Amino acid sequence: MFTGIIETMATVTDIVHDGSNIQFTIESPITAALKVDQSVAHNGVCLTVTAIMGNQYTVTAVAETLQKTNLGTWQKGAAINIERSLKIGGRLDGHFVQGHVDTAATCIEKQTLEGSWLFRFRFPAQFAALIIEKGSICINGVSLTAFNVGRDEFTVTIIPYTYTHTNFDRIEQGNQVNLEFDVLGKYLLRSKELEM
């Protein structure tokens, strides 16, 4: 379980294809605090640390993860958002994030405003029931508030701190991002489906 509050940025240093899986080597300033078998969110995707070597560690993405996320597009040198799992007793500054990405979305608009940035994203319409006006949305692991929500589009605004401390400064029109919809909405929708 995560909160959507990014701890640090990390860099992909190596990519190895192994059958239908991909193994990523990540260089991060918090590597020394990690341990093997620990869950870490990478652009919002929960991956397990499988090895640690100095200031780098490895994680593996399986076919299911690669199909639903943008991890398959990562290249060496890619900057990614990192968050360790929620610590019981800590503050929940974002919202409950599982690290289980639902789908990828495409940036269809980026505007530089006076002191902030506006991003508009398009996502598969089959997920329309899981996003609401002023509801929580997790984009590349960042907890944000959605507005101007349509059937397959929504907008978020990014403040300067988030823009410079996450990989939002590298997102441009046409880029894909990872989306995780609010887990509470998923349970409510499932409950409603079962009643029918």
LOMAR-168635 format. One line per field, with one value per residue: residue number from 1; x, y, z of N, C-alpha, C in turn. Coordinates in Angstrom, 3 decimals. Each point is the difference from the previous one (the first is absolute). Example, Ala and Ser with C-alpha at 12.3 -4.5 7.8 and 13.67 -1.06 7.14 Angstrom:
! residues 2
donu = 1/2
n.x = 13.190/-0.350
n.y = -5.690/1.050
n.z = 7.800/-0.720
ca.x = -0.890/0.820
ca.y = 1.190/1.190
ca.z = 0.000/0.060
c.x = 0.900/-0.770
c.y = 1.200/1.090
c.z = 0.000/0.730
END
This chain:
! residues 196
donu = 1/2/3/4/5/6/7/8/9/10/11/12/13/14/15/16/17/18/19/20/21/22/23/24/25/26/27/28/29/30/31/32/33/34/35/36/37/38/39/40/41/42/43/44/45/46/47/48/49/50/51/52/53/54/55/56/57/58/59/60/61/62/63/64/65/66/67/68/69/70/71/72/73/74/75/76/77/78/79/80/81/82/83/84/85/86/87/88/89/90/91/92/93/94/95/96/97/98/99/100/101/102/103/104/105/106/107/108/109/110/111/112/113/114/115/116/117/118/119/120/121/122/123/124/125/126/127/128/129/130/131/132/133/134/135/136/137/138/139/140/141/142/143/144/145/146/147/148/149/150/151/152/153/154/155/156/157/158/159/160/161/162/163/164/165/166/167/168/169/170/171/172/173/174/175/176/177/178/179/180/181/182/183/184/185/186/187/188/189/190/191/192/193/194/195/196
n.x = 0.855/-0.398/0.562/0.864/0.779/0.579/0.846/0.254/0.961/-0.118/1.056/-0.564/0.824/-0.899/-0.197/-0.507/-0.205/-0.951/-0.115/-1.146/1.028/0.060/1.315/-0.325/1.120/-0.150/0.404/0.070/-0.278/-1.094/0.848/0.838/-1.177/0.227/-0.842/0.625/-0.941/0.508/-1.213/0.234/-0.617/-0.049/-0.097/-0.204/1.001/-0.692/1.308/0.425/0.744/0.768/0.718/1.069/0.507/0.613/0.021/0.026/-1.192/-0.491/-0.888/-1.043/-0.315/-1.106/-0.409/-0.709/1.074/0.754/-1.044/-0.016/1.314/0.778/0.194/-0.738/-0.338/0.313/0.916/1.240/0.165/-1.087/-0.628/-0.026/-1.276/0.546/-0.714/0.505/-0.309/-1.304/0.476/-0.422/-0.922/0.257/0.269/-1.276/1.029/-0.024/-0.099/-0.847/1.238/-0.458/0.298/-1.318/0.789/-1.016/0.635/0.362/0.388/-0.536/1.097/-1.127/0.404/0.900/-0.385/0.858/-0.418/-0.513/1.017/-0.571/-0.294/-0.687/-0.441/-0.287/-0.686/0.228/-1.054/0.112/-1.042/0.484/0.905/-0.919/-0.565/1.308/-0.401/0.107/-0.819/1.187/0.050/0.504/1.157/0.576/0.902/0.570/-0.935/-0.456/-0.349/-1.077/-0.535/-0.969/-0.036/-1.083/-0.614/0.408/-0.582/0.972/-0.247/1.096/-0.033/1.286/0.221/1.208/0.286/0.733/-0.305/-1.229/-0.063/0.699/-0.867/-0.654/-0.418/-0.861/1.187/-0.056/-1.197/-0.130/-0.646/-0.812/0.567/0.350/-1.006/0.351/-1.185/-0.234/-1.189/-0.774/0.635/-0.385/0.286/1.101/0.084/-0.277/0.769/0.898/-0.237/-0.002/1.074/0.401/-0.490/0.547
n.y = -1.184/0.992/1.193/-0.235/0.011/0.534/-0.997/-0.542/0.430/-0.857/-0.727/-0.351/-0.946/-0.998/-0.607/-1.096/-0.456/-0.616/-0.579/-0.141/-0.150/1.110/-0.107/0.881/0.646/0.375/1.230/-0.059/1.220/-0.774/-0.429/0.740/0.612/-0.556/-1.014/-1.137/-0.144/1.232/0.490/0.441/1.180/-0.403/1.333/-0.321/-0.708/-0.817/0.085/-1.253/0.475/-0.369/1.106/0.146/0.974/0.333/1.008/-1.267/-0.215/-1.233/0.115/-0.819/0.333/-0.624/-0.924/-0.406/0.269/-0.617/-0.816/0.240/0.057/1.051/-0.999/-0.553/1.267/-0.427/0.948/-0.392/0.456/-0.789/1.133/-0.645/0.026/0.208/-1.009/-0.008/-1.208/0.157/0.839/-1.035/0.914/-0.058/1.183/0.099/0.537/-1.145/-1.191/-0.951/-0.402/-0.921/0.802/-0.180/0.301/0.809/1.066/0.163/1.259/0.811/0.719/0.704/0.532/0.941/0.709/0.952/0.044/1.007/-0.824/-0.578/-1.285/0.058/-1.188/-0.378/-1.017/-0.902/-0.686/-1.333/0.236/-1.226/0.945/0.518/-1.113/-0.100/1.034/0.861/1.021/0.553/-1.132/-0.962/0.268/-1.130/0.946/-1.050/-0.458/1.082/0.225/0.090/1.200/-0.765/0.758/0.691/-0.866/-0.642/-0.502/0.626/1.121/0.531/0.965/0.276/0.648/0.337/-0.015/1.105/-0.232/-0.387/1.085/0.558/-0.603/-0.006/-1.004/0.781/0.452/-1.331/0.166/-0.429/0.776/-1.041/0.393/-1.244/-0.097/-0.404/-0.616/0.416/-0.554/0.824/-0.708/1.082/0.702/-0.738/0.089/1.292/0.111/-0.744/0.686/1.090/-0.465/-0.365/1.218/0.169
n.z = 0.000/-0.793/-0.080/-0.986/1.076/-1.063/0.305/-1.180/-0.776/-1.001/-0.390/-1.150/0.494/0.090/-1.165/0.594/-1.233/0.711/-1.179/0.683/0.820/0.724/0.116/0.939/-0.301/1.265/-0.278/1.328/0.442/-0.082/-0.944/0.711/-0.097/-1.194/-0.129/-0.259/-0.913/0.004/0.250/-1.227/0.055/-1.274/-0.055/1.280/-0.494/0.766/0.244/-0.013/0.984/-1.038/-0.121/0.805/-0.776/1.142/-0.879/-0.459/-0.524/0.040/-0.983/0.054/-1.254/0.382/-0.857/1.048/0.716/-0.875/0.021/1.309/-0.153/0.278/0.856/-0.933/0.261/1.221/0.046/-0.273/1.223/-0.096/0.274/1.162/0.362/1.196/0.529/1.225/0.449/0.228/0.902/0.687/0.272/-1.315/-0.519/-0.299/-0.667/-0.659/-0.595/0.352/-0.252/-0.836/-0.990/-0.176/-0.994/-0.298/-0.463/-1.247/0.157/-0.903/0.100/0.033/1.156/-0.211/1.056/-0.305/1.255/0.629/0.146/-1.047/-0.094/-1.112/0.383/-1.245/0.509/-0.961/0.433/0.027/-0.789/-0.077/0.323/-0.820/0.427/-0.208/-0.734/1.011/-0.195/0.107/-0.703/0.750/-0.574/-0.341/-0.316/-0.593/0.829/-0.643/1.260/-0.819/-0.210/-0.476/-1.098/-0.377/0.793/-1.074/-1.067/-0.677/0.664/0.506/0.905/0.146/1.129/-0.432/1.297/0.169/1.276/-0.322/-0.732/0.977/0.822/-1.167/-0.761/0.647/0.354/-0.102/0.534/-1.249/-0.825/0.084/1.160/0.335/0.881/1.223/-0.057/1.236/-0.207/0.664/0.911/0.689/-1.084/-0.026/1.340/-0.073/-1.068/0.593/1.120/-0.744/-0.628/1.208/0.248/-1.189
ca.x = -0.855/0.777/-0.782/0.053/0.916/1.282/1.147/1.208/0.078/1.001/0.366/0.158/1.373/0.145/-1.248/0.283/-1.188/0.128/-1.265/-1.039/0.275/1.095/0.694/0.525/0.944/-0.366/0.921/-0.835/0.635/-0.462/0.321/0.589/-1.076/-0.849/0.426/-0.551/-1.378/-0.795/-0.829/0.267/-0.782/0.796/-1.025/-1.282/-0.089/0.620/0.942/0.777/1.457/0.519/1.442/0.564/1.429/0.443/-1.105/-0.965/-0.761/-0.747/-1.403/-0.461/-1.388/-0.517/-0.803/-1.237/0.366/0.429/-1.178/-0.891/0.750/0.923/1.351/0.613/0.562/1.154/1.318/1.089/0.050/-1.333/-0.193/-1.249/-0.422/0.164/-0.592/-0.043/-1.341/-0.515/0.423/-1.098/0.260/0.429/-1.057/-0.497/-0.126/-0.648/-1.157/0.427/0.442/0.440/1.120/-0.544/-0.413/-1.158/0.148/0.827/-0.727/0.829/-0.068/-0.516/0.207/0.849/0.037/0.756/-0.758/0.835/0.285/-0.429/-0.106/-1.243/0.122/-1.236/0.297/-1.064/0.127/-1.042/-1.322/-0.545/0.284/-0.665/-0.731/0.938/0.583/-1.034/0.437/0.676/0.390/1.424/0.531/1.441/0.660/1.430/0.264/-0.244/-1.381/-0.474/-1.443/-0.487/-1.120/-0.454/-0.050/-0.908/-0.178/1.300/1.034/-0.027/1.073/0.618/0.920/1.214/0.668/1.439/0.743/-0.238/0.560/1.463/0.417/-0.493/0.305/-0.974/0.688/0.395/-1.196/-0.410/-1.148/0.269/0.622/-0.873/0.222/-0.717/-1.150/-0.688/-1.214/-0.207/-0.452/-1.349/-0.907/-0.026/-0.839/-1.386/-0.478/-0.136/-1.168/-1.173/-0.116/-0.475/-1.407/-0.836
ca.y = 1.184/1.227/1.218/0.882/1.104/-0.503/0.224/0.378/-0.415/-1.023/-0.112/-1.352/-0.126/-1.179/-0.692/-1.343/-0.779/-1.387/-0.591/1.029/0.952/0.952/0.332/1.361/0.413/1.366/0.718/0.874/0.492/-0.718/-1.425/-0.508/-0.234/-1.078/-1.375/-0.955/-0.423/1.162/0.572/1.409/0.491/0.607/0.649/-0.513/-1.457/-0.722/-1.033/-0.570/0.061/-1.370/0.009/1.325/0.072/1.377/0.964/-0.463/-1.209/-0.526/-0.402/-0.702/0.208/-1.159/0.331/0.685/1.381/0.674/0.243/1.016/1.191/0.511/-0.474/-0.528/1.109/0.567/-0.150/0.359/1.437/0.510/0.464/-0.546/0.391/-1.100/0.103/-1.229/-0.286/0.757/-0.473/0.132/1.047/1.204/0.843/-0.328/1.315/-0.118/-0.874/-1.394/-0.439/-1.386/-0.324/-0.903/0.895/-0.488/0.202/1.145/1.124/0.812/1.442/0.625/1.442/0.510/1.458/0.682/1.120/0.877/-0.632/-1.398/-0.671/-0.732/-1.193/-0.710/-1.383/-0.840/-1.388/-0.856/0.365/-1.068/0.338/1.272/-0.024/-0.013/1.310/1.003/1.382/0.279/-1.253/-0.330/-0.797/-0.199/0.058/-0.316/-0.113/1.268/0.216/1.284/0.201/0.133/0.908/-0.008/-1.433/-0.398/-1.452/-0.650/1.010/0.787/0.989/0.245/1.128/-0.358/1.136/-0.015/-1.014/-1.301/0.035/-0.138/-1.137/-1.238/0.032/0.781/0.969/-0.698/-0.450/0.889/-0.472/-1.257/-0.968/-0.847/-0.041/-1.064/0.455/-0.869/0.640/-0.100/-1.347/0.073/0.007/-1.353/-0.845/0.457/-0.442/-1.463/-0.276/0.344/-1.030/-1.249/0.181/-0.050
ca.z = 0.000/-0.146/0.213/-1.157/0.281/-0.507/0.884/-0.733/-1.406/-0.250/-1.410/-0.542/-0.496/-0.857/-0.324/-0.506/-0.349/0.423/-0.416/-0.061/1.083/-0.151/1.240/-0.011/1.043/0.382/0.889/0.820/1.222/1.191/-0.127/1.253/0.966/-0.496/0.238/-0.951/0.235/0.381/-1.053/-0.286/-1.136/-1.073/-0.834/0.451/-0.164/1.108/-0.435/1.099/-0.109/-0.086/0.292/0.294/-0.302/0.217/-0.036/-0.993/0.332/-1.135/0.126/-1.190/-0.412/-0.731/-1.181/0.414/0.341/-1.222/-0.847/0.562/0.401/-1.021/0.298/-1.216/-0.791/0.705/-0.604/0.907/0.262/0.346/1.379/0.522/1.349/0.961/1.338/0.794/0.501/1.136/1.319/0.952/0.978/-0.701/-0.546/-1.329/-0.614/-1.309/0.192/-0.035/-1.315/0.118/-0.874/-1.013/-1.077/-0.740/-1.432/-0.391/-0.585/-0.880/0.194/-1.225/0.098/1.076/-0.035/1.034/0.524/0.827/1.285/0.056/-1.301/-0.201/-0.846/-0.304/-0.374/-0.552/0.466/-0.577/0.518/0.850/1.395/0.285/1.270/1.128/0.250/0.240/0.158/1.278/0.629/-0.026/-1.115/0.145/-1.305/0.179/1.429/0.683/0.406/-0.508/-0.059/-1.376/-0.245/-1.396/-0.318/-1.064/-0.149/-0.159/0.197/1.228/0.116/1.302/0.048/0.731/0.631/-0.286/0.760/-0.625/-1.352/0.034/0.824/-0.611/-1.434/-0.757/-0.865/-1.218/-0.709/-1.088/-0.763/-0.700/0.909/0.805/1.442/0.698/0.785/0.962/0.488/1.442/0.377/0.566/-1.143/-0.570/0.845/-0.146/-1.312/0.052/0.836/-0.812/-1.057/0.613/0.367/-1.211
c.x = 0.894/-0.913/-0.035/0.828/1.403/1.142/1.196/-0.143/1.101/0.225/0.117/1.393/0.213/-1.356/0.357/-1.314/0.262/-1.319/-1.031/0.167/1.069/0.571/0.614/1.005/-0.222/1.073/-0.805/0.752/-0.460/0.316/0.519/-1.065/-0.909/0.523/-0.678/-1.372/-0.893/-0.792/0.273/-0.828/0.921/-0.975/-1.376/-0.182/0.752/0.856/0.845/1.488/0.548/1.492/0.434/1.493/0.438/-1.179/-1.051/-0.721/-0.773/-1.432/-0.389/-1.462/-0.434/-0.934/-1.272/0.265/0.370/-1.178/-0.835/0.694/0.857/1.430/0.721/0.618/1.221/1.280/1.058/0.047/-1.339/-0.045/-1.355/-0.242/0.053/-0.706/0.067/-1.398/-0.322/0.450/-1.149/0.386/0.479/-1.190/-0.388/-0.271/-0.684/-1.320/0.501/0.261/0.550/1.265/-0.398/-0.605/-1.135/0.186/1.004/-0.913/0.983/-0.194/-0.452/0.137/0.908/0.068/0.861/-0.786/0.940/0.177/-0.492/-0.063/-1.296/0.256/-1.387/0.370/-1.237/0.273/-1.096/-1.348/-0.609/0.231/-0.737/-0.683/0.917/0.649/-1.120/0.637/0.514/0.344/1.493/0.336/1.504/0.611/1.496/0.381/-0.280/-1.486/-0.426/-1.523/-0.413/-1.114/-0.265/-0.039/-1.054/-0.088/1.342/1.157/-0.143/1.223/0.540/0.879/1.159/0.646/1.515/0.781/-0.150/0.646/1.502/0.482/-0.568/0.351/-1.070/0.671/0.444/-1.198/-0.408/-1.211/0.400/0.651/-1.050/0.402/-0.793/-1.116/-0.443/-1.184/-0.178/-0.614/-1.408/-1.051/-0.126/-0.911/-1.471/-0.588/-0.237/-1.242/-1.292/-0.239/-0.595/-1.469/-0.924/-0.363
c.y = 1.238/1.208/0.917/1.245/-0.502/0.370/0.556/-0.405/-1.047/-0.092/-1.462/-0.096/-1.214/-0.662/-1.340/-0.725/-1.460/-0.701/1.099/1.055/1.009/0.292/1.394/0.174/1.492/0.583/1.046/0.478/-0.722/-1.490/-0.582/-0.321/-1.151/-1.362/-0.896/-0.456/1.148/0.512/1.489/0.398/0.751/0.588/-0.576/-1.493/-0.680/-1.140/-0.434/0.102/-1.423/-0.099/1.438/-0.064/1.462/0.951/-0.356/-1.250/-0.447/-0.337/-0.689/0.306/-1.189/0.473/0.770/1.466/0.781/0.331/1.177/1.323/0.502/-0.490/-0.537/1.068/0.612/-0.278/0.338/1.515/0.595/0.392/-0.490/0.461/-1.214/0.322/-1.355/-0.161/0.815/-0.634/0.229/1.019/1.296/0.797/-0.484/1.317/-0.045/-0.733/-1.444/-0.439/-1.412/-0.312/-0.995/0.858/-0.629/0.078/1.122/1.060/0.797/1.474/0.633/1.521/0.314/1.511/0.514/1.228/0.887/-0.632/-1.423/-0.550/-0.777/-1.135/-0.592/-1.372/-0.682/-1.441/-0.840/0.239/-1.079/0.286/1.252/0.040/0.094/1.354/1.030/1.379/0.224/-1.272/-0.233/-0.865/-0.110/-0.084/-0.180/-0.005/1.248/0.155/1.406/0.047/0.251/1.035/0.044/-1.445/-0.255/-1.514/-0.727/0.986/0.652/0.906/0.002/1.240/-0.376/1.264/-0.097/-1.076/-1.377/-0.068/-0.257/-1.211/-1.340/0.059/0.710/1.015/-0.631/-0.499/1.055/-0.594/-1.240/-1.051/-0.801/0.065/-1.157/0.597/-1.081/0.779/-0.288/-1.356/0.026/-0.016/-1.384/-0.916/0.387/-0.477/-1.504/-0.392/0.267/-1.042/-1.290/0.088/-0.154/-1.421
c.z = 0.000/0.192/-1.207/0.243/-0.333/0.940/-0.741/-1.466/-0.112/-1.506/-0.391/-0.608/-0.889/-0.177/-0.626/-0.251/0.341/-0.289/-0.152/1.093/-0.414/1.383/-0.153/1.127/0.211/0.906/0.753/1.239/1.265/-0.046/1.310/1.046/-0.415/0.423/-1.031/0.482/0.452/-1.202/-0.128/-1.216/-0.962/-1.010/0.322/-0.103/1.140/-0.557/1.191/-0.280/0.024/0.277/0.241/-0.229/0.144/0.030/-1.059/0.503/-1.241/0.399/-1.305/-0.254/-0.844/-1.122/0.350/0.301/-1.261/-0.913/0.489/0.332/-1.156/0.223/-1.224/-0.882/0.670/-0.776/1.037/0.127/0.374/1.473/0.487/1.436/0.920/1.307/0.678/0.588/1.253/1.311/0.974/1.068/-0.651/-0.506/-1.398/-0.713/-1.357/0.147/-0.082/-1.440/0.148/-0.786/-1.076/-1.105/-0.798/-1.503/-0.247/-0.603/-0.844/0.310/-1.317/0.038/1.178/-0.158/1.137/0.409/0.813/1.377/0.142/-1.421/-0.038/-0.973/-0.218/-0.553/-0.567/0.419/-0.634/0.685/0.900/1.487/0.463/1.366/1.223/0.294/0.115/0.128/1.422/0.772/-0.125/-1.206/0.213/-1.396/0.204/1.480/0.793/0.299/-0.401/0.037/-1.440/-0.070/-1.500/-0.531/-1.071/-0.077/-0.108/0.143/1.378/0.016/1.421/-0.122/0.911/0.562/-0.258/0.755/-0.650/-1.377/0.017/0.796/-0.469/-1.481/-0.822/-0.925/-1.317/-0.814/-1.016/-0.702/-0.807/0.867/0.748/1.464/0.576/0.842/0.966/0.540/1.486/0.359/0.596/-1.109/-0.616/0.807/-0.108/-1.326/-0.003/0.790/-0.783/-1.088/0.565/0.389/-1.208/-0.392
END
